[in-house]
Amino acid sequence: MVMGELMQETELLVIGSGPGGYAAAFRAADMGMEVTMVDTAQRPGGVCLFKGCIPSKTFLYLAELIYDADKAASMGISFGKPQIDLAGLRDWKARVIDKMANGLVSLSDRRGVQLINGRAEFEGSDTVRLFDSEVSRIKFRHAVLATGSRPIPFPSTEFKAGSKIMSSTGALALADIPDKLLVLGGGYVGLELGTVYAALGSRVTLVEFMDRLLPGVDQDLVQPLNKKLKAIFEHIHLKTKVVSLAENDNGVDVTLEGDVDNPQQTFDRVLVAIGRSPASQGIGLENTKVKLDDKGFVIVDEQMRTSDEKILAVGDIAGGMMLAHKATREGKIAAEVIAGEPSAFDVQAIPAVVYTDPQIAWCGLTEEEARREGRPVNVQRFPWKFSGRATTMGAPEGLTKILVDPDSGRILGVGIAGRDTEGLISEGVLAVEMGALAEDMALSVHPHPTLSETEGEAAEIFLGTATHIMPKMIKA
């Protein structure tokens, strides 16, 4: 060791302080471990809090207010045209983030978790070197790797501060409201941020290489959103690819190829939302026994263990669905495994939510998965046009559906499109995890009038007892 270098030792080192990292750190501390958490950010929260989930949902809520104010005119209440104060929007986002980040700092302090600011790089299976930090090295008994993921740039471009070619992080900085915005990618990130900018006044064009938006999501759930996006976006080009992007003083020159009349166009800004890659490079994993797959994800087992007995990995870097709540569960499992608890990731239903308006949420088995696997399922749908609560909200375009095993009647999956599905999907998650039958959900009394009734009535269709839809007398 070089003279003057500060070396520390810790029982558990957590690298990365996002939802997976701080969940691991907090759970480990609660079980009596000595925990040190290292991140390049000053405060815990990760991409989710500072550059992803929280800022995007903050702006999506405001977009929803704008659309609701416009819709209210048909209900007898008229508001004036919204006055957009960009500085005010940015300030509100900052206040939301600060409150949550400071809360995580407080929880770290109260649990005795040491927070160190710096970049960690493995020197071996029990030591990391820190850069840009007061501490030079940390020797650990166990480590949890939770470095997350990064947005994938368009080929031959890179995301730079001030560039008109933006990642989701750049888009959420909300530097201005471009007159013409191109969104590259029809996944949830592109649709959510496109919705925000459209609400704020941008003319949004979306390009998707596939023949549909949200590939992989059941299309009957996407259909209500399709209708809304066609109304608020200027253009949606499916089966179309971007051949080139060239930034200049006037904006970004774009060459398109596919289902588009004008292949040469110029946009004020371009949002590239074509996916994320694991942040597994440049952290010294080659100096450990950790193994990566061909896409750069860390290979883990159901206990979040890597091929290095001292190192576990959670969250985006471990692959699978890149969702904060999945990372949180994995972080807790990793801490419990290190503590010797019989813990493993055996989740049957990871919920996913698209926070557009209408929202889309699903969990468990989807119809498309069942079709690919040749798996027989019974499916019933309850259209929200028959929901009293949806009608009072002027939101009748929604849909609730349930997938059931035809032999046992067990609920295998739930999908919902409409308002507030972010909360509704939890009943479906509980049903799948508990192995509940359609009958169990149908016989659970749901309050009236609520959107949750649509889950109860969708289940009742299997029994032939639905009140607001004609029975088909199909038994699960």
C-alpha positions, 0 to 999 in steps of 0.5 A, spaced: 500 500 500 502 506 498 504 511 504 498 516 506 493 511 502 487 510 507 485 503 507 478 501 510 475 494 512 468 493 512 463 486 513 459 488 507 461 493 501 455 495 497 457 498 490 451 503 487 446 506 491 440 505 487 434 501 489 437 495 489 443 498 493 440 501 498 435 496 499 441 491 500 445 496 505 439 497 509 436 490 510 443 488 512 444 493 517 437 491 520 440 484 521 446 487 524 452 487 519 457 493 518 455 496 511 459 501 507 455 503 501 459 507 495 457 511 489 459 516 485 453 520 487 453 525 493 446 522 496 443 515 495 437 514 490 441 512 484 438 513 477 431 511 479 431 517 484 435 522 480 434 521 473 429 516 472 423 514 475 421 519 480 423 525 475 419 522 469 413 521 474 413 528 477 412 530 470 407 525 467 403 527 473 403 534 471 402 532 464 396 528 466 393 535 470 394 538 463 390 533 459 385 533 465 384 540 465 382 540 457 378 534 458 374 538 463 371 542 458 366 537 456 364 536 463 362 543 464 368 546 467 373 550 463 380 552 465 384 557 461 390 555 457 396 552 461 401 557 462 408 553 462 413 555 467 419 551 465 423 554 471 417 552 476 417 545 473 424 544 474 424 547 481 418 542 483 422 536 480 428 538 484 424 539 491 421 532 490 428 529 489 431 533 494 426 531 499 426 523 497 434 523 497 435 527 504 430 521 507 435 516 504 441 520 507 437 520 514 435 512 513 442 511 512 445 515 518 440 512 523 441 505 520 449 506 521 450 505 514 457 509 512 456 513 505 462 514 501 462 518 495 467 515 489 468 510 484 469 503 486 473 498 481 475 491 484 482 490 485 480 483 487 475 478 490 476 482 497 478 489 495 476 495 491 480 501 489 476 508 490 477 514 485 475 521 486 474 519 494 478 521 501 478 513 502 483 509 497 481 502 498 476 498 502 477 491 504 470 487 504 468 480 507 462 480 502 460 485 496 453 487 493 454 489 486 448 494 484 451 499 479 445 499 474 445 500 467 446 506 462 442 508 456 444 506 449 446 511 444 444 511 437 450 508 433 456 513 431 453 518 437 454 519 444 450 523 449 453 529 451 451 535 456 448 540 451 447 536 446 440 536 442 440 528 441 438 526 448 437 520 453 432 520 458 436 523 462 437 529 458 430 529 456 428 530 464 433 536 465 427 539 461 432 545 458 426 547 453 420 545 450 422 544 443 417 545 437 419 539 434 421 533 437 423 526 435 422 520 439 426 514 437 423 508 440 416 505 442 418 502 449 415 505 455 421 510 456 419 513 449 412 513 450 412 516 457 417 522 455 413 523 449 407 524 452 410 529 457 413 533 451 406 533 447 403 536 454 408 541 454 406 543 447 412 540 443 410 537 436 412 530 437 414 524 432 415 517 434 419 512 430 419 505 432 422 499 428 417 494 430 410 494 427 407 496 434 408 500 440 410 497 446 413 490 443 411 484 448 405 487 451 399 484 450 396 489 444 389 489 447 392 493 453 396 497 448 390 499 444 387 504 448 393 508 449 394 507 441 388 511 440 390 517 445 397 517 442 395 518 435 391 524 438 396 528 442 402 526 437 403 529 430 406 522 427 407 515 429 411 511 424 411 504 425 416 499 421 421 505 420 428 506 422 432 512 423 438 511 418 442 517 421 442 523 426 446 529 424 446 535 429 447 542 427 446 549 429 439 549 427 437 542 430 438 535 428 438 532 421 434 525 421 434 520 415 428 515 416 427 509 412 420 505 412 413 507 413 414 515 412 413 520 406 418 524 407 425 521 409 429 527 410 427 531 416 429 536 421 427 536 428 429 541 434 431 535 439 431 528 438 430 523 444 433 516 443 430 511 447 432 504 444 434 501 451 439 500 456 445 496 457 448 494 464 454 498 467 459 492 468 464 495 464 470 499 467 469 497 474 474 491 475 470 485 474 476 482 470 480 482 477 474 477 480 471 471 478 465 474 476 462 472 469 458 476 464 453 473 459 454 475 452 450 482 453 454 484 459 450 482 464 452 479 471 450 472 471 447 470 478 443 464 481 436 465 484 440 467 491 443 473 487 450 470 488 455 471 482 460 466 480 465 469 485 463 467 492 464 473 495 460 478 490 453 478 489 449 482 484 442 485 484 438 490 479 439 492 472 446 489 472 444 482 474 439 482 468 431 481 467 426 486 467 430 493 469 425 495 474 426 499 481 421 494 485 425 488 482 432 491 484 429 492 491 427 485 492 433 482 489 437 487 494 433 484 500 435 477 498 442 478 497 443 481 504 439 475 507 443 470 503 449 473 506 446 473 513 445 466 512 438 466 511 434 461 506 432 467 502 431 466 494 428 470 488 422 466 487 417 471 485 411 469 480 409 476 478 413 482 477 408 488 476 410 492 470 407 499 469 407 504 463 405 511 466 402 514 460 395 516 460 391 511 460 396 507 464 398 500 462 399 495 468 400 487 468 403 481 472 404 474 471 403 470 465 401 474 458 397 472 453 403 473 448 407 469 452 402 463 453 401 463 445 408 462 444 409 457 449 403 453 447 400 454 454 392 453 454 389 459 458 382 462 459 381 469 458 376 474 460 375 481 459 371 487 462 371 493 458 371 499 462 365 502 459 361 498 463 364 501 470 361 506 473 367 509 476 370 510 469 364 513 467 364 518 472 372 520 470 370 520 463 375 514 462 371 509 459 376 506 454 380 502 459 380 494 460 381 489 465 383 482 463 384 475 467 388 469 465 386 463 468 389 456 468 383 452 465 384 446 469 385 449 476 381 455 475 388 458 478 389 466 476 396 466 472 396 473 470 392 480 470 393 486 465 389 492 466 389 498 461 386 505 464 386 510 469 390 509 475 392 502 473 399 503 477 395 501 484 390 496 481 395 491 479 397 490 486 391 485 487 393 481 481 400 480 483 397 478 490 392 473 486 398 470 482 403 470 488 398 466 493 395 461 487 388 464 488 382 462 484 378 466 479 373 464 484 377 467 490 377 474 486 370 474 484 367 472 491 372 478 494 367 484 495 370 490 492 367 497 493 362 501 489 364 505 485 371 504 484 376 502 478 378 495 482 371 493 481 373 491 474 377 486 477 372 483 481 367 483 475 372 480 470 373 474 475 366 474 475 365 473 468 369 466 469 363 464 474 357 467 470 355 472 475 358 478 473 353 484 474 354 489 468 356 484 463 352 479 460 354 472 462 357 467 458 357 461 463 364 459 462 367 455 468 374 456 470 
